[in-house]
């Protein structure tokens, strides 16, 4: 039988227990038609990239399926009819993944503190290179700040008198 991976997103206002019950219903559809759900992963409540049916978050669930195409088509049809399912995607794969999926590995994987040394950065996060030669003690680049802005706003008197005729 072919292998499939299915991910569906349930509404944000359903409970985790209701999402598990939905997963059982959809797995029951597969097993009733001669298939097998080899893995079920609840990924949690995550933010959506954009609003879907007035929802900003959704409960994500992954199903690894070993079933005939007819069973998967029926499960997708039931998902489209169910009001708690916002989106679903089924992909045919060559083989099913063993172990946790990439989403579950990122949850239990390295923390942000495990990144190690970031080099010669100081306590503020910048590199301690000392003052730059082109900047003064206050960090400006020298010269009068008003002069720089004045030259950008108004033409210089020398430039305006070149083309003028008297």
Rosetta constraint file for C-alpha pairs under 8 A:
AtomPair CA 1 CA 66 HARMONIC 6.20 0.50
AtomPair CA 1 CA 67 HARMONIC 5.67 0.50
AtomPair CA 1 CA 68 HARMONIC 5.73 0.50
AtomPair CA 2 CA 66 HARMONIC 5.98 0.50
AtomPair CA 2 CA 67 HARMONIC 6.15 0.50
AtomPair CA 2 CA 68 HARMONIC 6.40 0.50
AtomPair CA 2 CA 69 HARMONIC 7.53 0.50
AtomPair CA 2 CA 92 HARMONIC 7.36 0.50
AtomPair CA 2 CA 93 HARMONIC 7.80 0.50
AtomPair CA 2 CA 94 HARMONIC 7.79 0.50
AtomPair CA 3 CA 64 HARMONIC 7.51 0.50
AtomPair CA 3 CA 65 HARMONIC 5.72 0.50
AtomPair CA 3 CA 66 HARMONIC 4.69 0.50
AtomPair CA 3 CA 67 HARMONIC 6.67 0.50
AtomPair CA 3 CA 92 HARMONIC 5.90 0.50
AtomPair CA 3 CA 93 HARMONIC 5.57 0.50
AtomPair CA 3 CA 94 HARMONIC 6.54 0.50
AtomPair CA 3 CA 95 HARMONIC 6.22 0.50
AtomPair CA 3 CA 96 HARMONIC 6.51 0.50
AtomPair CA 4 CA 64 HARMONIC 5.99 0.50
AtomPair CA 4 CA 65 HARMONIC 4.97 0.50
AtomPair CA 4 CA 66 HARMONIC 6.42 0.50
AtomPair CA 4 CA 67 HARMONIC 7.76 0.50
AtomPair CA 4 CA 90 HARMONIC 6.57 0.50
AtomPair CA 4 CA 91 HARMONIC 5.53 0.50
AtomPair CA 4 CA 92 HARMONIC 4.39 0.50
AtomPair CA 4 CA 93 HARMONIC 5.54 0.50
AtomPair CA 4 CA 96 HARMONIC 7.56 0.50
AtomPair CA 5 CA 62 HARMONIC 7.09 0.50
AtomPair CA 5 CA 63 HARMONIC 5.80 0.50
AtomPair CA 5 CA 64 HARMONIC 4.71 0.50
AtomPair CA 5 CA 65 HARMONIC 6.05 0.50
AtomPair CA 5 CA 90 HARMONIC 5.62 0.50
AtomPair CA 5 CA 91 HARMONIC 5.29 0.50
AtomPair CA 5 CA 92 HARMONIC 6.45 0.50
AtomPair CA 5 CA 93 HARMONIC 6.96 0.50
AtomPair CA 5 CA 96 HARMONIC 7.77 0.50
AtomPair CA 6 CA 62 HARMONIC 5.70 0.50
AtomPair CA 6 CA 63 HARMONIC 5.06 0.50
AtomPair CA 6 CA 64 HARMONIC 6.46 0.50
AtomPair CA 6 CA 65 HARMONIC 7.52 0.50
AtomPair CA 6 CA 88 HARMONIC 7.08 0.50
AtomPair CA 6 CA 89 HARMONIC 5.58 0.50
AtomPair CA 6 CA 90 HARMONIC 4.24 0.50
AtomPair CA 6 CA 91 HARMONIC 6.41 0.50
AtomPair CA 7 CA 60 HARMONIC 6.89 0.50
AtomPair CA 7 CA 61 HARMONIC 5.53 0.50
AtomPair CA 7 CA 62 HARMONIC 4.47 0.50
AtomPair CA 7 CA 63 HARMONIC 6.32 0.50
AtomPair CA 7 CA 88 HARMONIC 5.64 0.50
AtomPair CA 7 CA 89 HARMONIC 5.42 0.50
AtomPair CA 7 CA 90 HARMONIC 6.57 0.50
AtomPair CA 8 CA 60 HARMONIC 5.92 0.50
AtomPair CA 8 CA 61 HARMONIC 5.58 0.50
AtomPair CA 8 CA 62 HARMONIC 6.79 0.50
AtomPair CA 8 CA 85 HARMONIC 6.87 0.50
AtomPair CA 8 CA 86 HARMONIC 7.55 0.50
AtomPair CA 8 CA 87 HARMONIC 5.71 0.50
AtomPair CA 8 CA 88 HARMONIC 4.08 0.50
AtomPair CA 8 CA 89 HARMONIC 6.39 0.50
AtomPair CA 9 CA 58 HARMONIC 5.60 0.50
AtomPair CA 9 CA 59 HARMONIC 5.30 0.50
AtomPair CA 9 CA 60 HARMONIC 4.67 0.50
AtomPair CA 9 CA 61 HARMONIC 6.58 0.50
AtomPair CA 9 CA 85 HARMONIC 5.78 0.50
AtomPair CA 9 CA 86 HARMONIC 5.51 0.50
AtomPair CA 9 CA 87 HARMONIC 5.28 0.50
AtomPair CA 9 CA 88 HARMONIC 6.27 0.50
AtomPair CA 10 CA 14 HARMONIC 7.45 0.50
AtomPair CA 10 CA 19 HARMONIC 6.95 0.50
AtomPair CA 10 CA 58 HARMONIC 5.44 0.50
AtomPair CA 10 CA 59 HARMONIC 4.93 0.50
AtomPair CA 10 CA 60 HARMONIC 6.62 0.50
AtomPair CA 10 CA 84 HARMONIC 5.41 0.50
AtomPair CA 10 CA 85 HARMONIC 4.39 0.50
AtomPair CA 10 CA 86 HARMONIC 5.53 0.50
AtomPair CA 10 CA 87 HARMONIC 7.43 0.50
AtomPair CA 11 CA 55 HARMONIC 6.84 0.50
AtomPair CA 11 CA 57 HARMONIC 7.24 0.50
AtomPair CA 11 CA 58 HARMONIC 5.12 0.50
AtomPair CA 11 CA 59 HARMONIC 6.44 0.50
AtomPair CA 11 CA 84 HARMONIC 5.38 0.50
AtomPair CA 11 CA 85 HARMONIC 6.25 0.50
AtomPair CA 11 CA 86 HARMONIC 6.17 0.50
AtomPair CA 12 CA 45 HARMONIC 7.14 0.50
AtomPair CA 12 CA 55 HARMONIC 6.61 0.50
AtomPair CA 12 CA 56 HARMONIC 7.60 0.50
AtomPair CA 12 CA 57 HARMONIC 5.33 0.50
AtomPair CA 12 CA 58 HARMONIC 4.64 0.50
AtomPair CA 12 CA 59 HARMONIC 6.25 0.50
AtomPair CA 14 CA 18 HARMONIC 6.16 0.50
AtomPair CA 14 CA 19 HARMONIC 6.99 0.50
AtomPair CA 14 CA 84 HARMONIC 7.60 0.50
AtomPair CA 15 CA 19 HARMONIC 6.43 0.50
AtomPair CA 16 CA 20 HARMONIC 6.27 0.50
AtomPair CA 16 CA 59 HARMONIC 7.88 0.50
AtomPair CA 17 CA 21 HARMONIC 6.24 0.50
AtomPair CA 18 CA 22 HARMONIC 6.18 0.50
AtomPair CA 19 CA 23 HARMONIC 6.22 0.50
AtomPair CA 19 CA 59 HARMONIC 7.36 0.50
AtomPair CA 20 CA 24 HARMONIC 6.28 0.50
AtomPair CA 21 CA 25 HARMONIC 6.28 0.50
AtomPair CA 22 CA 26 HARMONIC 6.29 0.50
AtomPair CA 23 CA 27 HARMONIC 6.02 0.50
AtomPair CA 23 CA 40 HARMONIC 7.87 0.50
AtomPair CA 23 CA 61 HARMONIC 7.81 0.50
AtomPair CA 24 CA 28 HARMONIC 5.93 0.50
AtomPair CA 25 CA 29 HARMONIC 6.44 0.50
AtomPair CA 26 CA 30 HARMONIC 6.63 0.50
AtomPair CA 26 CA 75 HARMONIC 6.03 0.50
AtomPair CA 26 CA 78 HARMONIC 7.87 0.50
AtomPair CA 26 CA 79 HARMONIC 7.88 0.50
AtomPair CA 27 CA 31 HARMONIC 6.29 0.50
AtomPair CA 27 CA 36 HARMONIC 7.78 0.50
AtomPair CA 27 CA 37 HARMONIC 6.17 0.50
AtomPair CA 28 CA 32 HARMONIC 5.93 0.50
AtomPair CA 29 CA 33 HARMONIC 6.57 0.50
AtomPair CA 29 CA 71 HARMONIC 7.00 0.50
AtomPair CA 29 CA 74 HARMONIC 7.48 0.50
AtomPair CA 29 CA 75 HARMONIC 6.13 0.50
AtomPair CA 30 CA 34 HARMONIC 6.67 0.50
AtomPair CA 30 CA 35 HARMONIC 5.10 0.50
AtomPair CA 30 CA 36 HARMONIC 6.34 0.50
AtomPair CA 30 CA 37 HARMONIC 7.14 0.50
AtomPair CA 30 CA 65 HARMONIC 7.97 0.50
AtomPair CA 30 CA 67 HARMONIC 6.80 0.50
AtomPair CA 30 CA 71 HARMONIC 5.38 0.50
AtomPair CA 30 CA 72 HARMONIC 6.75 0.50
AtomPair CA 30 CA 75 HARMONIC 6.83 0.50
AtomPair CA 31 CA 35 HARMONIC 4.73 0.50
AtomPair CA 31 CA 36 HARMONIC 5.45 0.50
AtomPair CA 31 CA 37 HARMONIC 7.38 0.50
AtomPair CA 33 CA 68 HARMONIC 7.96 0.50
AtomPair CA 33 CA 70 HARMONIC 7.91 0.50
AtomPair CA 33 CA 71 HARMONIC 5.58 0.50
AtomPair CA 34 CA 67 HARMONIC 6.68 0.50
AtomPair CA 34 CA 68 HARMONIC 7.41 0.50
AtomPair CA 34 CA 71 HARMONIC 7.66 0.50
AtomPair CA 35 CA 65 HARMONIC 7.35 0.50
AtomPair CA 35 CA 66 HARMONIC 5.69 0.50
AtomPair CA 35 CA 67 HARMONIC 3.85 0.50
AtomPair CA 35 CA 68 HARMONIC 6.41 0.50
AtomPair CA 35 CA 71 HARMONIC 7.05 0.50
AtomPair CA 36 CA 65 HARMONIC 5.92 0.50
AtomPair CA 36 CA 66 HARMONIC 5.11 0.50
AtomPair CA 36 CA 67 HARMONIC 5.89 0.50
AtomPair CA 37 CA 63 HARMONIC 6.68 0.50
AtomPair CA 37 CA 64 HARMONIC 5.74 0.50
AtomPair CA 37 CA 65 HARMONIC 4.53 0.50
AtomPair CA 37 CA 66 HARMONIC 6.19 0.50
AtomPair CA 37 CA 67 HARMONIC 7.93 0.50
AtomPair CA 38 CA 63 HARMONIC 7.59 0.50
AtomPair CA 38 CA 64 HARMONIC 5.50 0.50
AtomPair CA 38 CA 65 HARMONIC 5.98 0.50
AtomPair CA 38 CA 66 HARMONIC 7.04 0.50
AtomPair CA 39 CA 62 HARMONIC 7.76 0.50
AtomPair CA 39 CA 63 HARMONIC 5.72 0.50
AtomPair CA 39 CA 64 HARMONIC 5.01 0.50
AtomPair CA 39 CA 65 HARMONIC 7.47 0.50
AtomPair CA 40 CA 61 HARMONIC 7.21 0.50
AtomPair CA 40 CA 62 HARMONIC 5.71 0.50
AtomPair CA 40 CA 63 HARMONIC 4.80 0.50
AtomPair CA 40 CA 64 HARMONIC 6.66 0.50
AtomPair CA 41 CA 61 HARMONIC 5.62 0.50
AtomPair CA 41 CA 62 HARMONIC 5.04 0.50
AtomPair CA 41 CA 63 HARMONIC 6.65 0.50
AtomPair CA 42 CA 59 HARMONIC 7.79 0.50
AtomPair CA 42 CA 60 HARMONIC 6.20 0.50
AtomPair CA 42 CA 61 HARMONIC 4.50 0.50
AtomPair CA 42 CA 62 HARMONIC 6.49 0.50
AtomPair CA 43 CA 59 HARMONIC 7.20 0.50
AtomPair CA 43 CA 60 HARMONIC 5.22 0.50
AtomPair CA 43 CA 61 HARMONIC 5.65 0.50
AtomPair CA 43 CA 62 HARMONIC 7.48 0.50
AtomPair CA 43 CA 103 HARMONIC 6.97 0.50
AtomPair CA 43 CA 104 HARMONIC 6.92 0.50
AtomPair CA 44 CA 59 HARMONIC 5.40 0.50
AtomPair CA 44 CA 60 HARMONIC 5.74 0.50
AtomPair CA 44 CA 61 HARMONIC 7.56 0.50
AtomPair CA 45 CA 57 HARMONIC 6.53 0.50
AtomPair CA 45 CA 58 HARMONIC 5.36 0.50
AtomPair CA 45 CA 59 HARMONIC 4.37 0.50
AtomPair CA 45 CA 60 HARMONIC 6.50 0.50
AtomPair CA 46 CA 57 HARMONIC 5.48 0.50
AtomPair CA 46 CA 58 HARMONIC 5.60 0.50
AtomPair CA 46 CA 59 HARMONIC 6.41 0.50
AtomPair CA 46 CA 60 HARMONIC 7.19 0.50
AtomPair CA 47 CA 56 HARMONIC 6.05 0.50
AtomPair CA 47 CA 57 HARMONIC 4.27 0.50
AtomPair CA 47 CA 58 HARMONIC 6.50 0.50
AtomPair CA 48 CA 52 HARMONIC 7.88 0.50
AtomPair CA 48 CA 56 HARMONIC 5.53 0.50
AtomPair CA 48 CA 57 HARMONIC 5.15 0.50
AtomPair CA 48 CA 58 HARMONIC 6.72 0.50
AtomPair CA 49 CA 56 HARMONIC 7.87 0.50
AtomPair CA 50 CA 56 HARMONIC 6.71 0.50
AtomPair CA 51 CA 55 HARMONIC 5.31 0.50
AtomPair CA 51 CA 56 HARMONIC 4.98 0.50
AtomPair CA 51 CA 57 HARMONIC 7.98 0.50
AtomPair CA 52 CA 56 HARMONIC 6.85 0.50
AtomPair CA 52 CA 86 HARMONIC 6.97 0.50
AtomPair CA 53 CA 86 HARMONIC 7.38 0.50
AtomPair CA 58 CA 86 HARMONIC 7.94 0.50
AtomPair CA 64 CA 96 HARMONIC 6.70 0.50
AtomPair CA 67 CA 71 HARMONIC 6.42 0.50
AtomPair CA 67 CA 72 HARMONIC 6.94 0.50
AtomPair CA 68 CA 72 HARMONIC 6.83 0.50
AtomPair CA 69 CA 73 HARMONIC 6.17 0.50
AtomPair CA 70 CA 74 HARMONIC 6.22 0.50
AtomPair CA 71 CA 75 HARMONIC 6.22 0.50
AtomPair CA 72 CA 76 HARMONIC 6.15 0.50
AtomPair CA 73 CA 77 HARMONIC 6.19 0.50
AtomPair CA 74 CA 78 HARMONIC 6.27 0.50
AtomPair CA 75 CA 79 HARMONIC 6.22 0.50
AtomPair CA 76 CA 80 HARMONIC 6.24 0.50
AtomPair CA 76 CA 88 HARMONIC 7.71 0.50
AtomPair CA 77 CA 81 HARMONIC 6.41 0.50
AtomPair CA 78 CA 82 HARMONIC 6.17 0.50
AtomPair CA 79 CA 85 HARMONIC 6.22 0.50
AtomPair CA 79 CA 88 HARMONIC 7.36 0.50
AtomPair CA 80 CA 85 HARMONIC 7.14 0.50
AtomPair CA 97 CA 101 HARMONIC 7.26 0.50
AtomPair CA 100 CA 104 HARMONIC 5.71 0.50
AtomPair CA 100 CA 105 HARMONIC 6.27 0.50
AtomPair CA 101 CA 105 HARMONIC 6.25 0.50
AtomPair CA 102 CA 106 HARMONIC 6.26 0.50
AtomPair CA 103 CA 107 HARMONIC 6.66 0.50
AtomPair CA 104 CA 108 HARMONIC 6.52 0.50
AtomPair CA 105 CA 109 HARMONIC 5.45 0.50
AtomPair CA 106 CA 110 HARMONIC 7.38 0.50
AtomPair CA 110 CA 114 HARMONIC 6.13 0.50
AtomPair CA 111 CA 115 HARMONIC 7.68 0.50
AtomPair CA 120 CA 127 HARMONIC 6.01 0.50
AtomPair CA 120 CA 128 HARMONIC 7.27 0.50
AtomPair CA 121 CA 125 HARMONIC 5.29 0.50
AtomPair CA 121 CA 126 HARMONIC 5.21 0.50
AtomPair CA 121 CA 127 HARMONIC 4.35 0.50
AtomPair CA 121 CA 128 HARMONIC 6.40 0.50
AtomPair CA 122 CA 126 HARMONIC 5.68 0.50
AtomPair CA 122 CA 127 HARMONIC 5.73 0.50
AtomPair CA 122 CA 128 HARMONIC 5.83 0.50
AtomPair CA 131 CA 135 HARMONIC 7.28 0.50
AtomPair CA 131 CA 137 HARMONIC 7.69 0.50
AtomPair CA 132 CA 136 HARMONIC 7.90 0.50
AtomPair CA 134 CA 141 HARMONIC 5.84 0.50
AtomPair CA 134 CA 142 HARMONIC 7.43 0.50
AtomPair CA 135 CA 139 HARMONIC 5.16 0.50
AtomPair CA 135 CA 140 HARMONIC 5.34 0.50
AtomPair CA 135 CA 141 HARMONIC 4.51 0.50
AtomPair CA 135 CA 142 HARMONIC 6.33 0.50
AtomPair CA 136 CA 140 HARMONIC 5.77 0.50
AtomPair CA 136 CA 141 HARMONIC 6.40 0.50
AtomPair CA 136 CA 142 HARMONIC 6.34 0.50
AtomPair CA 143 CA 147 HARMONIC 7.55 0.50
AtomPair CA 144 CA 148 HARMONIC 6.85 0.50
AtomPair CA 145 CA 149 HARMONIC 6.66 0.50
AtomPair CA 146 CA 150 HARMONIC 5.90 0.50
AtomPair CA 147 CA 151 HARMONIC 6.11 0.50
AtomPair CA 148 CA 152 HARMONIC 6.49 0.50
AtomPair CA 149 CA 153 HARMONIC 6.25 0.50
AtomPair CA 150 CA 154 HARMONIC 6.03 0.50
AtomPair CA 151 CA 155 HARMONIC 6.39 0.50
AtomPair CA 151 CA 156 HARMONIC 6.60 0.50
AtomPair CA 155 CA 159 HARMONIC 6.63 0.50
AtomPair CA 155 CA 160 HARMONIC 6.66 0.50
AtomPair CA 156 CA 160 HARMONIC 6.50 0.50
AtomPair CA 157 CA 161 HARMONIC 6.44 0.50
AtomPair CA 158 CA 162 HARMONIC 6.75 0.50
AtomPair CA 159 CA 163 HARMONIC 7.95 0.50
AtomPair CA 160 CA 164 HARMONIC 7.05 0.50
